Amino acid sequence: MPRILVVDDDAAILKLVSVILSRAGHEVRTSTHPVEALDLLKVFTPDLVISDVVMPYMTGLEFLEKIRANEQMASLPFMLLSSHAERGDVRRGMNLGADDYLPKPFTPQDLTSAIDARLRRAGLNQQNENQMQAKGLGTAQVIWKGSTVTWVSRKALELFFYLLEHKEVTSWEAAEALWPEKDEARASSLFHTTLHRLRRSLSNESVVSTNRRYALASDLNPEYDVQRFELLAAQAEQGSLGLEELRELVAQYGNYLPGTDSPWADDVRARLEQKQLTLLGIAARAATTAGRDRDAAQFHQRALAIDPMSEHDWQGLAKALDTIGDPRARLAAQREAWWAVDLD
């Protein structure tokens, strides 16, 4: 799945491009400011950068200059967008190293065709089609060789994610985790049946066994969204992420493997929920420091949706709403949730 970073100060354009590209099967990250995008590029390596030209404080051309001046990012494919498609801008952008230029307004077909052509020229489409994507945040999906895997059984999919989480397990460990209510003989039988179905869904070589221990084959090497989420969360806790990066990161969170009720999955959910609460706290502090009290209020509200007993978040929400003159500050001070109404 090709990764694309889109930078534009127009929120409507960002939303439009994100929807078009997500539907086309791309992983999309967005930023409203080139400076924040440069921070994001420290932890997110896209296959293509798309940037507006005309933006306040730093233009898309200046943004491109900074990328080309960075040795580690100098070769990133870069596409410019602008509603002012003047020849001088085009010429300067190409001289700076832009790979393509798409004028606004554009149709979805214009955008996807230009991106597909650029990725083909970069040799990325085939590479990403072969990459296995394992998505467990808010969904339960595996994409392999450009297609969504059709699982022989739901339990086979669960076993796949269990192996992702635990790397290498005995048959008894897996059986006890996935069928805790069954006796040993029945759970063992169910494990071997499910293992057979997992292999049928992927390939006979997808799970290897050594000394009665089972693991996913090393050549699958799936890109696991949970692993990436936790890696970035660790960087956030070290203070390495800016506000825009934090916003993108907390947006990645979702209920782990919805529909799965095994205790091991509940353990993962608890672990990720705690990570998300920590991230929301970091994001709220960063927003407050930046004078973005409305953003801080949103982060506190999201934390309270997870943990309604968090006194710290109630206090933070009330203070942020009071600062921006939002009348709901009174409700927050009274610890009254209004979650059916979103903050603007």
C-alpha positions in Angstrom: 0.0 0.0 0.0 1.8 3.2 -1.2 2.1 5.9 1.5 1.3 9.5 0.6 1.7 12.7 2.5 -0.6 15.6 1.5 0.2 19.1 2.6 -2.3 21.9 2.1 -3.6 24.8 4.3 -7.1 24.3 2.8 -8.9 21.7 5.0 -11.5 21.0 2.4 -8.8 20.1 -0.2 -7.0 17.9 2.4 -10.3 16.1 3.1 -11.1 15.6 -0.6 -7.6 14.3 -1.5 -7.5 12.0 1.5 -10.9 10.5 0.6 -10.0 10.0 -3.0 -6.6 8.4 -2.3 -7.8 6.2 0.6 -10.5 4.8 -1.7 -7.8 4.2 -4.3 -6.0 2.0 -1.7 -3.3 4.4 -0.5 -2.2 5.1 3.1 -2.7 8.8 3.5 -1.3 11.3 6.0 -2.2 15.0 5.9 -0.8 18.2 7.3 -2.0 21.8 7.2 1.4 23.4 7.5 4.8 22.6 5.8 6.7 23.0 9.1 4.5 20.4 10.8 4.9 18.2 7.7 8.7 18.4 8.1 8.3 17.1 11.6 6.0 14.3 10.4 8.6 13.3 7.9 11.0 12.5 10.7 8.8 9.5 11.7 6.8 8.8 8.5 8.5 8.0 5.3 6.0 8.4 2.4 6.4 7.1 -1.2 5.1 10.4 -2.5 4.6 13.9 -1.2 1.8 16.1 -2.6 1.9 19.8 -1.6 0.0 22.9 -2.4 2.1 25.8 -3.7 0.5 28.8 -2.2 0.5 28.6 1.6 1.1 31.1 4.4 4.5 31.3 6.2 6.1 28.7 3.9 5.2 28.1 0.3 5.1 24.6 -1.3 8.2 25.6 -3.3 10.1 26.5 -0.1 8.9 23.2 1.4 10.2 21.4 -1.6 13.6 23.2 -1.2 13.9 22.0 2.3 13.1 18.4 1.4 15.6 18.4 -1.5 18.2 20.0 0.8 17.9 17.1 3.3 20.1 14.2 2.3 17.7 11.6 3.7 14.7 13.0 1.9 16.2 14.4 -1.2 14.9 11.6 -3.5 11.3 11.6 -2.3 8.9 11.8 -5.2 7.2 15.2 -5.0 4.1 16.6 -6.7 2.9 20.2 -6.6 -0.8 21.3 -6.5 -1.9 24.9 -7.2 -4.9 26.9 -8.3 -2.4 29.4 -9.6 -0.8 27.3 -12.3 1.5 30.0 -13.7 4.3 29.0 -15.9 6.8 30.7 -13.6 5.7 28.5 -10.6 5.8 25.4 -12.8 9.2 26.2 -14.1 10.6 27.0 -10.7 9.1 23.9 -9.1 10.6 21.7 -11.7 13.9 23.4 -11.4 13.8 22.7 -7.7 13.2 19.0 -8.3 9.4 18.6 -8.4 8.4 15.4 -10.2 5.0 16.5 -11.3 2.5 19.4 -11.2 -1.3 19.1 -11.0 -3.4 22.3 -11.3 -6.5 22.9 -9.3 -9.4 22.2 -9.8 -8.8 18.5 -10.6 -11.1 15.5 -10.9 -10.5 12.3 -8.9 -9.4 10.6 -12.1 -6.9 13.4 -12.8 -5.4 12.9 -9.3 -5.3 9.1 -9.2 -3.9 8.9 -12.8 -1.1 11.4 -12.0 -0.2 9.5 -8.8 -0.3 6.1 -10.4 2.0 7.3 -13.2 4.4 8.8 -10.7 4.5 5.7 -8.5 5.0 3.5 -11.6 8.0 5.7 -12.6 9.3 5.3 -9.1 8.9 1.5 -9.3 6.7 1.5 -6.2 3.4 0.0 -7.3 4.6 -3.6 -7.7 6.7 -3.4 -4.6 3.8 -2.3 -2.4 1.4 -4.8 -4.0 3.5 -7.6 -2.7 3.8 -6.1 0.8 1.5 -7.8 3.3 -0.6 -5.3 5.4 -2.1 -6.4 8.7 -4.7 -4.0 10.1 -6.1 -4.6 13.5 -6.9 -1.1 14.7 -10.6 -0.5 14.2 -10.8 -3.4 11.8 -9.6 -6.9 11.2 -8.1 -7.1 7.7 -5.1 -8.5 5.9 -4.1 -7.3 2.5 -1.6 -9.4 0.5 -0.4 -9.1 -3.1 -2.8 -6.2 -3.7 -5.9 -8.0 -2.5 -7.8 -8.4 0.8 -7.4 -12.0 2.1 -10.5 -14.0 2.2 -10.3 -16.1 5.4 -11.7 -19.7 5.5 -12.8 -19.0 9.0 -12.9 -16.0 11.4 -10.8 -18.0 13.9 -8.1 -18.4 11.3 -7.8 -14.7 11.0 -7.7 -14.4 14.8 -4.9 -17.0 14.9 -3.0 -15.0 12.4 -3.1 -11.9 14.6 -2.3 -13.9 17.7 0.9 -15.1 16.0 1.7 -11.5 15.0 1.4 -10.5 18.6 3.3 -13.4 20.1 5.8 -14.2 17.4 6.3 -17.8 18.3 4.0 -20.1 20.4 3.4 -23.7 21.3 0.2 -25.3 20.1 -1.0 -25.4 23.7 -0.3 -21.7 24.3 -2.4 -20.8 21.2 -5.1 -23.3 22.0 -5.4 -21.9 25.6 -5.6 -18.3 24.3 -8.1 -18.8 21.6 -10.3 -21.5 23.2 -10.0 -20.9 27.0 -13.4 -22.5 27.7 -12.5 -25.8 26.0 -10.7 -28.8 27.6 -7.1 -29.5 26.6 -7.9 -32.2 24.0 -10.7 -30.2 22.3 -8.7 -27.0 22.3 -5.7 -28.8 20.7 -7.9 -30.2 18.0 -9.4 -26.8 17.3 -6.0 -25.3 17.0 -4.8 -27.7 14.4 -8.0 -27.4 12.4 -7.7 -23.6 12.5 -4.0 -23.7 11.6 -4.9 -25.7 8.5 -7.6 -23.1 7.6 -5.0 -20.3 8.1 -2.7 -22.0 5.7 -5.5 -22.5 3.2 -6.3 -18.8 3.4 -2.7 -17.7 2.8 -0.4 -20.5 1.7 0.9 -23.8 3.0 4.2 -22.1 3.9 2.7 -19.2 5.8 3.1 -20.8 9.2 6.3 -22.7 10.1 6.9 -25.1 12.9 10.1 -25.9 14.7 10.4 -28.1 17.8 6.6 -27.9 18.2 6.6 -24.1 18.2 4.7 -22.2 15.5 5.4 -18.8 13.9 4.5 -16.9 10.8 7.0 -17.4 8.0 9.7 -14.8 8.0 9.3 -14.0 4.3 5.7 -12.7 5.0 7.0 -9.8 7.1 3.6 -8.1 7.4 3.4 -4.4 8.1 1.4 -4.4 11.3 -0.5 -1.2 12.1 -0.4 -1.9 15.9 3.4 -2.2 15.8 3.7 1.1 14.0 1.2 2.8 16.4 3.2 1.7 19.4 6.5 2.6 17.8 5.3 6.2 17.1 3.7 6.2 20.6 7.1 5.6 22.1 8.5 8.5 20.1 5.7 10.7 21.3 6.5 9.8 24.9 10.1 10.9 24.2 8.9 14.3 23.0 9.8 13.6 19.4 6.5 14.4 17.8 4.9 17.7 17.0 1.2 18.6 17.4 0.2 17.7 13.9 2.0 14.4 14.2 0.2 13.7 17.5 -3.1 14.5 15.9 -2.4 12.0 13.1 -1.3 9.4 15.6 -4.3 9.5 17.9 -6.5 9.3 14.8 -5.0 5.9 14.0 -6.4 4.4 17.2 -9.4 2.0 17.0 -11.0 -0.9 18.8 -8.6 -3.9 18.3 -10.0 -6.7 16.2 -13.7 -5.8 16.6 -15.8 -8.9 17.0 -13.1 -10.9 18.7 -13.8 -11.9 22.3 -10.8 -13.9 23.4 -9.0 -12.9 26.6 -5.7 -12.4 24.7 -7.4 -9.8 22.4 -8.8 -8.1 25.5 -5.3 -7.8 26.9 -4.1 -6.1 23.6 -7.1 -3.8 23.8 -6.2 -2.7 27.3 -2.6 -2.2 26.3 -3.6 0.0 23.3 -6.2 1.9 25.2 -3.6 2.9 27.8 -1.3 4.0 25.0 -4.1 6.1 23.5 -4.9 7.8 26.8 -1.2 8.6 27.2 -1.0 10.0 23.7 -4.2 12.1 24.2 -2.6 13.6 27.3 0.6 14.5 25.5 -1.4 15.9 22.6 -3.6 18.0 25.0 -0.5 19.5 26.6 1.1 20.2 23.3 -2.1 22.0 22.1 -2.4 24.0 25.2 1.3 25.1 25.0 0.7 26.1 21.3 -2.4 28.2 22.3 -4.7 25.7 20.5 -7.2 25.4 23.3 -10.0 24.2 21.0 -7.7 21.3 20.0 -6.8 20.7 23.6 -10.5 20.4 24.5 -11.0 17.9 21.7 -8.2 15.7 23.0 -9.5 15.8 26.6 -13.0 14.9 25.3 -11.7 11.9 23.4 -9.8 10.8 26.5 -13.0 11.1 28.6 -14.9 9.0 26.0 -12.4 6.2 26.9 -12.1 6.9 30.7 -15.0 9.0 32.0 -13.5 8.9 35.5 -10.4 10.9 34.5 -10.4 13.9 36.8 -7.4 15.4 35.0 -9.2 15.4 31.7 -12.4 16.9 33.2 -10.3 19.7 34.6 -8.4 20.1 31.3 -11.7 20.1 29.3 -13.4 22.7 31.5 -10.3 25.0 31.4 -9.9 24.7 27.7 -13.5 25.4 27.0 -13.6 28.3 29.4 -10.5 29.8 27.6 -12.3 29.8 24.2 -15.6 31.0 25.7 -17.5 27.8 25.0 -20.6 27.7 27.2 -20.1 23.9 27.6 -17.3 24.8 30.1 -20.1 24.8 32.7 -21.2 21.3 31.8 -17.6 20.1 32.0 -17.1 21.7 35.4 -20.2 19.8 36.5 -18.7 16.5 35.1 -21.7 16.3 32.7 -21.0 14.5 29.4 -22.7 15.8 26.3 -20.9 13.4 23.9 -23.7 13.3 21.4 -22.6 16.9 20.5 -19.2 17.1 18.9 -16.9 20.1 19.5 -16.7 22.3 16.5 
